[in-house]
């Protein structure tokens, strides 16, 4: 190990109490500049190698959400019975990630082959279900109304880039990918 690299923004969600809704909060940044980032880069550096030079940045994200709402209403009377029931649920998931592999501002880059790879694999699975049941019984008139609504909103706003910029002298004896 040396001091020439750093690891940023690492977190683990294991052991969290997801059942306590008082601890829930929205943590989505307003601007993509503040999104989570995965970057592999050389900036203002020179590299000479007898082998291949590969910069690989990859982000894999998964969101699985299930939300259920339910309601039951029963009305009864000798003359008239009315039952009204309603249930609604909403699920919202947003992911913002910057994934970059790049070389910028380098004086000399020499390698057998040069490969810059930026990959992003985000998957969101959101299930929302609303169940509503209403029933009425009456001697004369009985009326029941039941409404269930489920809404799911998912957004993936990622920036994925692989590029070579402001490099004065780039030599690859093989492929540049």
Protein Blocks (a to p, Z undefined) as FASTA:
>chain_A
ZZkbccehiacfehiafklmklgccfbdfbfklmccdddddehiacddfbdcdddddddd
ddddddddddddddddfkbccdddddddddddddddddddddehiabdcdfbdcdddddd
dddddddddddddddddfkbccdddddddddddddddddddddehifbdcdfbdcZZ
